Amino acid sequence: MSRVLLAPETFNLGETTRCVEVARALRARGHEVLFMGYSQRFADYVRGAGFDLELLAPELTEAEADQLLAADQGRAIRHPFTEQMVRRRVRSERELMGRWRPDAVVIGTTLTLFLSARAAGIPLVYVRPHPMSRGHLESLTSFPLLPGSGRLAATANHLAGRVVPALARSVRWKPASFRRVAAEHQVELPARTLDALDADLNLIASVFPVLEERPLAAGELAVGPVYAKPEGELPAAVRALAERRRPAVYVGLGSSADRELARSVLDQLAPLDLDVVAGVGRYLTAADRAQLPATVHVHDFLPAHRLTGLIDASIIHGGEGTVQTACASGVPFAGIGLQTEQRMNIAECVRHGNALRLTRSHLRRALLPVAVDHLLHDASLRRTAATLGTRVAALDGAATAAGAIEDLLDQRSHAPG
C-alpha cells in the first residue's frame, strides 16, 4: 500500500472532480489517500466523496480564486502569487509532506507543488486535459484564438496554430516569486516555461488521444476520460422524465459561466416544446427562477452522468469534464466555449461529428432554438453521438490513471540507489 496526496486547486471544479475520481480508483486498489487544497469553494465536494481534506495556509479568498481561475483559463494575466504567498504555500506543502510522508503527489494545475514536491524529492503526477499539453502543442495546426467559424476567425486561428507552438517552445518566463522561492529551496527550475510545468508523469485525461491512439510527448500517457461520477440519485422530478412525451435537454455550464449566460440559455429554451434540466442554480437569483416555466427544472448541482437515457441533447460550456460527460451520454451537444481550452474541447467533438459549436454571438442573435432543432433531428449527428457514447462509457480513465501511478511508484522503488 502506498500513500498518495491529491492536490487539486479546489476552486476549480474540473480539477477537483478529476482528482476525486482518481482517488476513488487508488483507494479501491488499497492505497491510502489524502487531499489538500487552499480554497473552500469545492472543498465540500471532496469531503462529500468521503475523503479527508486538509486546507492549508494561506487560504485563498474568493476574489483570489476568481483571479487564479481567470489566469488559468487565459482570460487574464494578473495573479495573486506574490512572493509571500508562494513562500507560505511551499512552506505549508513541505510541512504536510514531511508529516504525512506521501509516496506520490497528484495535482491539477497546483503550481507551487512544482517547487515543493521537487524540493522534497517526491514523484509528481499531473492529471490534465490534452489541450495545451506538450503533445498537443507539437501537433497543433489551429489555435482557437477567436470564437466562431467565419473567414476572419479561421484565418486568425490558423495563423495562431503556427505561432503558439513556436512561442510555447521558446518562452522562458517564470514569475519572479517562483524563481526566488525555488532558489530558497535549492530547486533548479528548467529554463523553458513549458519544461517547468512538466511533472514526472503527465496523465492526459481526454477522450480522443486514447481513442485515436495519438502520439504524445515523452513523459505523457493518455489514460482516457476522467469525469465526475458523484454518488447520489437524481431528483425525483428529473427521474420522472423517463415517462416524458417530449424531448429533454440538459444545460450544464460548469464553474466558469455567469448569470447572463445562464439566463440567456434558459430564456431561449423555455418557450420550446421540451423539458429542460439545468444544473445552473448557482448562477440564478430566486427572481430568475420564479420567471421560468414548470418545464425548466433548475438545480444547483446534478450527478450529470446519471442523465444517460433521460436526455436527448445537451447545451454545455465546453469544460473537459462536462464535454466527457456529454460524450458518454450518447446524445449530441452544443458547446459554448468561454475560453481557449473549452473551444478546443468543443472543436474536437465538432470534428468527430457529435457536437455543434456556439458562441455568445449566436445567443445574442437568439439562434439557440435553431441549434437545438439540429441536435434533436440530425440523424448523422445523433448516430455519431450514440456510437461515441458506447466507446467512451467503456473507458475507465481513473482506473488507468491509478494503474499508471502504481507503475511509476514501482519503477521508483526498483531504481538503483
N, C-alpha and C positions, 0 to 999 in steps of 0.2 A: 504493500500500500504506500502510495506517495501522497504528499501534501501539495495542493495546488491553490495558489492565491489568485483569485479573479478580480481584476481591477478595471472595470469599465468606467468611463466618465458617467456618473449616474444622473446627469442632467440630460443625457442623450438616450432616448428610449430605444433606438435601434441597437446601439452598443450594449445596453443593459439587457435587452431580451436575448441577444446573441450569446452573451456570456452566461446567462441563466440556463439556456438550453445546453451549452457545452458543460456547465457544472452538473446538470442532471445526468448527462451521459457519463461524466467522470465518477460521480457518486454511485451510479449503477454498476460501475466496474470495481467498486470497492475503495476508491480513493477518498481522502479527506479534503474538503474544500472550504474555503473561507472567502468572503467578499470584502473589499474595501472600496471607499468612494469619498467624494468631497461634497456632494450635493444631496439635499433632501428630496429633490424633485421626484425621482423614481426609486428612492430607497425602499419604499413600501412594496414596490413590485418584487424586489429581491427577497425581502422578508416574507412576503406573501407566498413566495415559491418554496418557503421552508429553509432558507439559508441564513446563516449568521452574517451580519454586515457590520464592519467597523467603519464609522465615519471619522475621518482623520481631519486634523487641523492643518491649514486654515479652511474652515468650511466656506464653500462658495455661496455668495449671496445670489438671489435670483437675477439681479442685474448682471453680475459677473458670469453666471451660467448662460444668460442670453447672449452676452458678448462673445463667449467662447463658442457657442453654437453657431453664431453668425460667422466667426472666423473659420471654423471647421468646415462650414458649407460654402466658403468662398464668397460670402456676402459682405465681408468687412475685413480689414487688415489690423484693426486695433484689437488688443488682447490684454487681459489683466495680469499676465505673467511678469510681474515686477521681480527684481532680484530678490527682494524679501520674500515674496510668495513662493518662488521656485526654491529658495533655500529652506523655507519652512516645510514645504511639501516633501522635498528629498529627505529632510531630517525625519519627518513622520513616517515615510515609507521605509526607511532603513531601520527605524526603531521597531516597526511592526514586523519586518522580515527577520530582524535579529531575535525577536521574541517568539515568533511563530515558526520560523525556520521552514519556509516552503521549499519544495524541490523545483518548482517552476512557477512563473508568474504569467498569467494570461491577461492581455489588455485589449481594449479598444484603442481609441486614439488618446491614450493617457500619457502625455508627453514626458512628464517628469520621471516616469518609470524607465525611460530610455537612459536616464542618468543613474537612478538609484539601483535598479536591477544590475546594471553593468558594474557599478561600484561594489555591489555585494557579491558579484560573481554567480548570480542565479540565472538560469536559462529564461529567456523572454520569448513568449509566443504572442503574435499579433493576429487576432481574428479580424479580418477586414473584407470589405467588398472588393470586387475586381476593379472598378473604376479608379484610376489614378495609382494603381499598384505599378510596380516596376514592369511586370509582364504586359500590363495593359498599355503603358506608355510606349513600350517597344514595338507594339503592333498597331498603334493608333494611326488612323487615316483621316478622321474627322473629329473635331472637338466642339461640342455644342455650346459655344460661347454665346450665341444668340438663340432664343427660342423660335419656334416656327419652322416652316419648311419652304419659304419663299426663296427667290433667287438671291436676294441680299444675304439672308441667313445662311443659305447653302454655300455661297462663295466665302463668306467670313469664316464659317465653321471648317471648311476645307483648308483654308489658309492656316487657321489656328491649329488644325490637326498636324501641320508640318512644323509650326513654330513651337508649340507647347512641349513636345517631347525633347526637342533640342535644348530648350531652356531648362527643363527639368534635369537633364543630364549634366548641365554645366553650372547651375546655381549652387553657390557655396554659402549662402546666407543662413545664419542661425542667430536667434535673439541673443543680445549681449548677456542677458540674465542667465541663459542656459550655458553659455560659454564660461562665464565666471564661476558658476556653481559646479560645473563639470571639473574645472581645474581644481577647485577646493577638495573634490573627492577623488582626485587623481584619475579621472576618466578622460581618455583621449577621444574626442568626437571625430568621426570621419569627416574628411574635408567637404564632401558634397552633401548638400541638404538631403538628397534622396537616400544616400547611404546612412545618414544619421537616423533616418526613420525606419531602418531595417531592423527586424528582430532576428533572433537565432532561427526562428521558424515563422514563416508568414503563411497563415492559412487563409486561402481565398474562398470565402463563403458566399459564392454566387452560383446561379443556375447554369449558365451557358458554358463557362470554362470547363466544367466537369462533363456536361452532356456532349459537348463537341470535342472534348479531349484537346483543348488548345494548349500550345506550348507556352510555358510560363518561364519567368526568370529563375535563376539559381536561388535557392532558399525559399521558393514559393511552392505550395501544394494546394491544388484545387480539391476542396472537400465537399463542395456542393452546398445547397441551400441550408441556412440555419436561420429559422424564423420563429417567432413567438408561438408557443403552444401551451398557453396557460391553462391551469386546471379550472374547473368550474363550468357550469352549464350556461347556455344562452337563456335570456329571459323568456318566460312563457309566451309572451306576445310575439317574440321572434320565432320561437319554435312552431307557433301556430301557422306560420307562413307555409308550412308543408301542405296545408289544406287550401292554399290560396287558388284563386281562379285567374289571376293576372300576374304579370312578371314582377319580380322583386329585384331591386338594385341596391347594392351596398355602397356606402360612402365612407371612406377611411382616409383621413388627412394627416395622420401621424402627429408628431410633436413640433413640426416646423411650419404649420399653416397659421392662419389668423381668422378673426371673426368675419372680416369682409369676404374672404374666400369661402368660408363655410356657409355663410348666408347666401351668397350668390349661387352656389351649387344647389342648396336645398330649395331656394326660391324658384329656380328653373325646373327642378324635378317635381315640386309639389303639385302643379296643375295636371301632370301627366297621369294616364290611367295605369298606374303601377304602385307597388308598395316600396317604400324607401326605408332601409335600415342604416342608420348613421351612428358611427362611434365618434362624434364630434362635439359631444356635450360640453367639453371643457372650453370651447370657443364661444358658446352662446349664452346670452342672458336669459333670465326667466321670461322676459317680454318677447325675445326672439322665439322661444319655444312655443309660447302661447299663440303666436301668429301662424303656426304650422298646422296643417290639417291632420286628422287622425291617421291618414295613410303614411305619414312620415314618423317613424319611430326613432327618437333620438336617445342615445345613451352616452354616458361619459366614457365607458370602456366596454368592449365586447371581445370575447375569445373568437376572433375572426376566423380562425382555422376551422371552427365548428360550423361555419356557414355553408360549407360544401354541400350541394344538393338542395339548398334552400334559396339560393340566389341565382339570377340569370345573367348578371353583369356587375361590374364594379366601377366606381369612379374613385381614383386614388391620387395621392400626391407624388408617387414615384420613389419613395424611400425603399431601400433594399429589402427590408423585411416585409413591407407592405406589398411590394411587387412579387416577392416569392410566395406570399400567402395567396395573392390573386392568381398567380400561375397554377398553384396547387389546387385551386378551387375548380379548375377545368372550364371556366367561363371567361369570355374576353373582358378586357378592361379598357378604360380611357384614363390616361395618365396626364396629370397637370404638373410638370416638373417645375419646382420652385427654385432650384439651383442646379449647378452643373452636373453633379453626380446623379441627381434624380433624373435629369434629362437623358443622361447616358443609360440609366437603367431602363427607361421607357423606350429609348431608341433600339435597344437590344430586342425588346419584345415586338416593336413595330416591324423590325427587320424579319423577325421569326414569323410574324403573321398572326399574333394573338392579341394585339392591342392597337389602340389609336392614340395619337399624340394630340393633346390640347394645350392651349396657352391661356393666360389671363385675358388676352385679347379676344379669344373665342368666347370666353364667358361674358365679357363686356358687350359682345355683339349677340348675346343670347343664343349661341349655337349649340349649347349642351343638349337640348332635346333632339337635334339632328344626329348628334353623335350617339345618343342612347338608342335611337331607332336603328342606327347602323349596327351597334353592338348586339341588339336583340334579333336582327333579321338577316345579317350577312352570313350565309351558310359556310363560306370558306373560313371566315374569322372564327366562327363557333366550332367548326370541325378541328381547326388547328389548335384552338384553346383546349378542347377536350383531350386531344392526343397528348399535348404538353402536360396537362394536369395529371394524367396517368403516369407519365415519366417522372415528374417532379415528386409526386406522392410516394414513389418507390425509393427515393433517395433519403438517406439519413445523414445529413451533413454534420450534425452534432456528434453522432457516434463515430463518424470517420475522423472528426477533429480530435475526439478523445483518444482514439487509437494512435493518431499521429503524435500526440503529446506523450503517450506512453512510449512510443518508439524513440522519440527524442531523449527521454529520460533514460531509457535502456542503453542508448548509444553513449550517453554521458557516463553512465555507471561503469561501462566497459572500456572507456577511453583510457589510454596509458597515462599514468601519473595521476 
